[in-house]
Amino acid sequence: MTTYTVGLGCDRGVALDTVREAVRAALDLAGAHAGQVVAAASITIKQDEAALLALAQEHGWPLVFYAPEQLAQVEVPNPSETVRKYTGTPSVSEAAALLAAGPHTPMTALVVEKHKHRGADGKNATVSIARKEA
């Protein structure tokens, strides 16, 4: 069975439903399901983000957080200067998904790039999915 890692980015104070919807949509795009996810990951400044913690707990996914310096070293297809301005790295979800998939995981392992979703709460969640290295 192919396994995946999920990279998560979001606006501060995002609703759990918004993150759930974003992850569900990204998994659908990947042709995958939550049971194939072996880890979720984000940036250290999101360590206290209630929606991310709740989502990982709901699914029983380990949730890993990476420092901006670690994320900034990962080559990604969709870097953003806006994201860099606020977080110190040009990518959160794509870089986190790749790092969680294993050291030196190539950008080609991304099966879903930077899927953005705006929820009913008016806040954004961004999800990227990478194929896990064997």
C-alpha positions in Angstrom: 0.0 0.0 0.0 1.3 3.4 -0.9 1.6 5.7 2.1 1.6 9.5 2.2 2.5 12.5 4.4 0.4 15.6 4.6 1.9 19.1 4.9 -0.4 21.6 6.5 -0.5 25.4 6.5 -3.3 27.7 7.7 -4.4 31.1 8.8 -4.1 31.6 12.6 -7.3 30.6 14.4 -8.7 28.5 11.4 -11.7 26.3 12.1 -11.3 22.6 12.3 -13.9 22.1 9.6 -11.9 24.3 7.2 -8.8 22.1 7.7 -10.9 18.9 7.5 -12.4 20.1 4.2 -9.0 21.0 2.8 -7.4 17.7 3.7 -10.4 15.7 2.4 -10.2 17.6 -1.0 -6.5 17.1 -1.3 -6.8 13.4 -0.5 -9.5 13.1 -3.1 -7.1 14.8 -5.6 -4.4 12.3 -4.7 -6.8 9.3 -5.0 -5.9 8.5 -1.4 -7.7 8.1 1.9 -6.9 9.1 5.4 -5.8 5.6 6.4 -2.9 5.8 4.0 -1.5 8.9 5.8 1.4 8.1 8.1 2.2 11.6 9.3 1.2 15.2 9.1 3.6 18.1 9.3 3.7 21.9 9.6 5.9 24.8 10.8 6.9 25.3 14.4 4.9 28.5 14.7 1.7 26.3 14.3 2.6 24.0 17.3 -0.4 25.5 19.2 -2.8 25.7 16.3 -5.9 24.0 17.7 -7.4 22.8 14.4 -4.1 21.1 13.3 -3.7 19.4 16.6 -7.3 18.2 16.6 -7.2 16.9 13.1 -4.0 14.9 13.7 -5.6 13.5 16.9 -8.8 12.6 15.1 -6.9 10.5 12.6 -4.2 9.2 14.9 -1.5 10.9 12.8 1.8 11.9 14.3 2.2 15.6 13.8 5.7 16.9 13.2 6.8 20.5 13.3 9.8 21.9 11.4 11.7 25.2 11.9 11.4 27.8 9.2 15.2 27.3 8.5 14.6 23.6 7.8 11.6 24.2 5.5 13.4 27.0 3.6 16.1 24.5 2.5 13.5 22.2 0.7 13.1 22.8 -3.1 9.4 23.2 -3.8 7.4 23.9 -7.0 5.4 26.8 -5.6 7.5 29.0 -3.3 5.8 32.2 -2.1 7.4 35.5 -1.1 4.2 36.3 0.9 4.6 33.1 2.9 8.3 33.9 3.4 7.4 37.4 4.7 5.2 35.9 7.5 7.0 32.7 8.3 10.6 33.0 7.3 10.3 30.2 4.7 8.9 30.3 1.1 6.9 27.1 1.7 5.1 25.5 4.6 2.8 22.8 3.3 4.9 21.5 0.4 8.2 21.6 2.3 6.6 20.0 5.4 5.1 17.2 3.4 8.4 16.5 1.7 10.4 16.6 4.9 8.0 14.3 6.6 8.2 11.8 3.7 11.9 11.3 4.4 15.2 13.0 4.1 16.1 14.0 0.6 12.6 13.3 -0.8 12.5 14.9 -4.2 9.9 17.5 -5.2 8.6 14.9 -7.7 7.2 13.0 -4.7 4.5 15.6 -4.3 1.2 14.1 -5.5 -0.8 17.2 -4.5 0.9 20.6 -4.6 -0.3 23.5 -2.4 -4.0 22.9 -2.4 -5.6 26.0 -1.0 -9.1 26.0 0.6 -11.1 28.9 2.1 -13.6 27.7 4.6 -16.9 29.1 5.8 -14.9 30.8 8.6 -13.3 33.0 5.9 -9.8 31.5 6.7 -7.5 29.5 4.5 -5.9 26.1 4.9 -3.3 24.8 2.6 -2.5 21.1 2.1 0.2 19.3 0.2 0.6 15.6 0.0 3.8 13.6 -0.7 4.3 10.0 -1.4 6.3 8.5 1.5 9.7 6.9 0.7 9.8 3.2 1.3 
